Amino acid sequence: MDTVQEENKVDISTSYLKSQGYTDGRHILFLTVSESGLRIDDSENNILLYKLPADLEGDYEAPDEDEFIVADDHECYRRIGLYTESLAESSNLEDFFDKSSLMNPISNSESVYLAAHSDNLEEAIAFVKKIYEFIATQFINALTKRAEAYRKGIETVLEATSDNAKRPAPLATKVRDEMWQREFQDGLYRVSLFSVDENYDGDYNPSDDMTMHALSFRFDKRDPSNGEWHEIDGTRWSLKEISRISDGLAAKAIDYLIRTVGPTLEGGNYKDACEKSAKIRFYDIPTFV
């Protein structure tokens, strides 16, 4: 049965792919673009097949309706990886980028893969270059933010005094078996984060305020005269966000949040600070782990 990828409406039906030149037995080329340039695998054994040859049935996995195989290794590949006019017209560049990859180690390289044939090779190359440029730009932007964070860090360190120095934050404590209460602070502001244990795999009643998809924040300010923390009126906030996160990522998120809303709190605009805190998205944190 012919199928169409519903997610982004790219036509991957057998009839359409054949109309685009991807006929059974067609020689295809695999393109890889990375920081080292363009690589083309044009092995003569790269022969496209939609079905497993009868004499190999039972020895290899048969392709699903959204897959094809290559005669050389009989591995299954996703049809969405074949360059077509539908792919170029229907896809957004964001479809090829996983924002969570920004959290990969900085040493990791990014590559883009695509398959084509001799008649659409140049169009495919232009398309895959465009994808790589978009992805690489996302990393450039993230690294630029990270560099700016270091520059601000230098300023913060040079301005540090005994009054605004960081104090040891309490360890995370469990308020019930699957719930965590974490606290992080920068010496002046403290954020209490309420979330679900990262190892918890259960569900909650949607009517329960403590849903697994909600994070709760509370801001406190430290009194320099006696070192005591006091909750800032109006700064309790909850947001809908995946909350099963590690302590390490939570610490980075809170640090980013404090730096983002700190100036607003200094100005006494607590409502604005709450709204800013509610907009945090962990994949936007300008750092790498």
N, C-alpha and C positions, 0 to 999 in steps of 0.2 A: 504493500500500500504506500502511495506517495505521501510524504509528510512535509510539513512546513514548520520550522522552528517558531513556536509561538512567542518566545521570550522577546525577540526583537524583529520578528516577521521576516527573517532571512529565509528565502526559499531553498530548501535542501532536498527537495523531491528528486527522485531518480530521473524523471522526465525532464525537469528543468536543468539539472546538472548535465545531462546528455546534450541538451540544446546549447549549453555553454561550452561544449567540446570535451566534456569528461565522459567519454564513452568507455565501455568495457574494453580493457586491453590497452588503454591510452597511456603513453609514457608521460609521467608527471615529474615535476621538479620541486624539491623542498627548499624553501628560502628561509634563511635565518639572518636576522639583523641584530647586531649588538654594538657595543662601543668599539669593537674591533673591525666593524664594517659589515659588508654583505657577504654571505656564504651561500652558494648554490650547490645543492646535492643533485646532480644530474645523472646518477648511476643508471645504466641501461636496464637494471633490474627493477626500477621504480615503475612498475606496471599496476595501474589502478584496476581493481575488481570490486564489483558490488556484492558478489556471492562467493562463498568458499567453493573451490573446485570439488566435484563429487568425490574424487579419490582421496581428498583430505578431510572429509567430514568425519568428525569424531576425534581427529588428531589435533585440530585447532579450533579455537572459539569462532563461531560464526558471527559476522557483523550484525549489529542491530540496524534498525531502519534509519538511524541517524549516523551511521558509520559506513566506512569503506575499508578495504584491505589493500595491502600492497603485496604483489606476487612474491617478492623477494623474501620477506620474513613472515608474511601472513598475519601481521599484527593489525589490530583494529585501530582506525583513526577516525576522528570526528569529521563529519562532512562539512561542518561549519568552518573548518580549516582550509577548504578549497576556495580559491579566489573566484568570485563571480560578480557580475554586475549587481545582483541582488545584495550581496554582502557589502559592496561599496556604497550602494544607495541607501540601504536600510540601517546600517550600523552607525552608532555614535562612537567616537573615540573612547569615551568613558567605558564602553562595553568591554574594551580590551585591557582595562586597568583595574587591578585589585588594590584598593586603597590600603588594605592591611599590609601590603608589601612594603609600605613606607616604614614599617616597624622591623623590617629585616636588618641584619647587620649591615653596616655601611659598606663593607667589603664585597657584599653580594653584587653580582652583575645582573642586568636585566636584558632579556632577549625576547624577540618577537618571531614567531614561526608562522609560515603560510605555505600553501602548496599551489602550484600553477601548472600550466602546460605551455608549449612553445608558442601558441597563438595569443596568449594573454600575459606572457611573461613580463613585459615592460610595464603594463598597467598594474600587475600584482606587485612589482618592485616599488613603484611609486606609492602604492597604497600602504605597503608594509613599512616604508620609510616614514610615512605620515604618522602611523601608529607609534613607531619608536620615538619619533620626535616629541609626540605628546607625552608619552610615558617618561622619557628622560627629563622633560620640562617639569613634570611633577616632582621628580627627585631634586632637580635644581632648586625649585621653590622651597622644598622642605629643608634642604641643606642650607639655603640662604637664611631661612628662619632660624635654623640651628646655630648658624654663625652669629646671627644677631643676638640670640640668647646668650652666647658666650661673651659678646661685647657688653651686653647689659650686665652679665655676671661680673665682669671686671669692675664696672662702675659700682655695683652693689658691694663687692668685696672692699673696694677702696673707701666706701662710705660707711662701712660697718663699724659699730661701736659696741660697747658692753651693754648698752640699753636695747639695741635692736638685734643683738646676736641671737642665733638660734639656740633654743633649749631642747634637750632630749624630749622627743615625743613619746607619749605612752604607747606601749605595745597594743596591737589590735586585740580586742576582746570579743568574745562571742556573747551575744545577748540571748540567743537561743541556738540550738544545735547547728542549724544551717545558716545562721545569720552572723555577720561581722559588723563590728563598730570600729572603724579605723579613724585615727586622728593624725593630721599632719599640720605643721605650722612653720612659719618663716620667722618667728621671733616676735612679730607684731600681730599677725593674724593667724588664726587657727581654723581649720575646716574639719568638721566631723563628717565622715562619710559612712553611710549605712548601706550595706550591700549584701548580696547573697554569697555564700562560700563558693569559691571558684571550683571546688570539687563536687558541689551539690548538683544532682541531676534530676531533681524532682520538680513538681509544678505547684502552683498556688491557685487558690480560688481567685478568679479575676476581680471579684468584689472586694478582695482583701487589699487594704492599703499597702501591705508589705509584699507587693507582687515581685516576682523574680525579674521583671523587666523595668524596675524602677530603682533609681538611686536617690538617696536623700542627702542634702547638704545642710550644714548649719555653720554659720560663721561666728567666731568669738574674737574679741579684741583683748590684747593683754594690757593691763594697767602698768606702765613703767615704774610707777611709784612703789608698788608692792608685788609685782609679778603675777598677780591674779588674772585669770581669764574671765571675761564676762560676755555672755551672748549678746549679739547685736540685734536689737529689735527689728523684726521684719525680714530677717535673712534666712529663715528656714525655707527650704525649697526642695521640690522633688522634680525629677524629670524622667521621661521615658527613654531608657537606654539600657542596653545589655549590661548587666551588673555582675556577671560572673567573671571577675577579673582578678589578676594576681596582685599581691601587695606591691610588687615592683611597678606595675603599670599604674596602679592606683596612686602611688606616691608621685609619679611623674604627672599624672592628670591633676592632682591636687596642687602640685607646685605650679603648673601652668595656670590653673584656675586662680590661685592666689595672686600671681603676677598680672593676670588679666583684669581682675576686679579690684585689686588692692587700691589703685589710685581713685577708683570710684568710691570705695568705702571711706577713704581719707576725706573725700569731699562731702561725706554724709548722705550720698544718694544711695540709700540701701535698696530701694526698689529696683533701680537700674542694675545694681550689683547682683541682685537675685536673678534678674532676667538674663544677665550675661552668664551667670553660672548655669542656668538652665539650657544654654545653647551649646555647652561643651560637647564635643564629639571626640571620642578617644582616638579615632584615626586621623584627626587633625592636629594632634599633639606634635609640635615640631621637634621631635627627637627620635632617636633610634635606640633599640634595645638589643 
